[in-house]
Amino acid sequence: MVQKILFVCLGNICRSPAAEGVFRALCPEVDTDSAGTASYHVGSPPYGPMQAAANARGIDLSDLRARQFAPQDFTRFDLIIAMDGDNLADIEAQRPAGNTTPVQLFTDYAPVQGADHVPDPYYTRDFEGCLDLIEGAAAGLTKALRNSGAG
């Protein structure tokens, strides 16, 4: 049963905190967290433009702070969600021997949107497009969990 989900991107200031915020609004019964594969922004709040875009949609990210993904996260979470293939590879490189915690791409839950990753708005500057994709994937993940009886 999925009770704890970790959302992971590169720096943990745009995509993964936005995914955490959107998902916890849709599925508050599941514990969530977010992390980055890099340590660039540890302790920082989500990026201002991402917070503003999320706030405009009623999603408050102000309580979140960036942290770095760690191998212990494989035992702390039931499901780890990566924003892109590079994040997924970086996560898998830290998998402890014998651990079976699933790691999936977030876009796997939004196939109708036709994306194979969540583009990083820190570089693309497309915060709205990023949030559109995150909202679609979060809705798909919520539906999948509820259909499996896990959420």
Order of alpha helices (4+ residues) and beta strands (2+ residues): beta-alpha-beta-alpha-alpha-beta-alpha-beta-alpha-alpha
